[in-house]
Amino acid sequence: TEIFEFFKSQIDAMRGAARYEPLCFAFGAHAHMFGLPAYSSIVQQMIEYALSCDDIWFATMDELVRYWCEAD
């Protein structure tokens, strides 16, 4: 689908740019769209694609704060 292809292209572009500096990709999904059953497979594809990349870190906001505080 176009939604998945857009997500994938954004992830791929950011992975390339992240070779030079750490980047954070926050994905927000509105319930009025992604809450529909028809979109659940797209969300699943997005998660599976990101998990297949060995250089992506899935982190909580708390983990991100601790990472950046310790980086200073």
N, C-alpha and C positions, 0 to 999 in steps of 0.2 A: 504494500500500500504506500501511498505518498507520505503518510505520516511516519511510517517506519523508515522509509528511505531518507526523509529529512533528518530524523533523529540520528540515523547511522552516519550520514554525511557530517553532521555536527560533531559527533563523537570522534570520527576519524580526523577531522580538521583539528580538533582540540588536542588529540593525542600527538599529532605532529608538532603543534605549537608548544606542547608541554615538554618537549625535549630541551627547551631553552629556559623555561621557568615553570614552577608549579601552577596549575590551573584548577579551578573548581567549576564543575558543571552542576547546576541545580535544576532539576526538572520538576516543574509544577504541572499537575493535571487537575483540571476543573471537573468536579463531579457531574456537572450537567452534560459533559461530553464523555469523559473517560469512565464515568460511572455506569454507562450503558453496557449491557452484556456484549454487544457486538464489538466493543473496543477492548475487551479483556484480552483477546488473543494478541492484539497489537502491543499492549503493555507487556505481556509475557515475552513477545519477541524482542522488545527493547531491553528488558532485563537480561534475557538470555544472551543477547549480543554483547552487552556491556560485561557480563560475567565471563564471556569467552576471551576477553582481552586481559592478558596477564599484567598489564600496566595500569589498570584502573582500580582505585581503592574506593570501596563503598564504605562511607563513614557517616556516623551520626554527627549532628551539629556540635555536640559536646567534644567528640574526638577531633573535629576540625579546630575548635577553639584551643584545645590543648596542644595540638600540633603547631599552630601558629604562635602560641605563647612560648613554646619551647624553642622555636626557630629563632627568636630574637636574641 
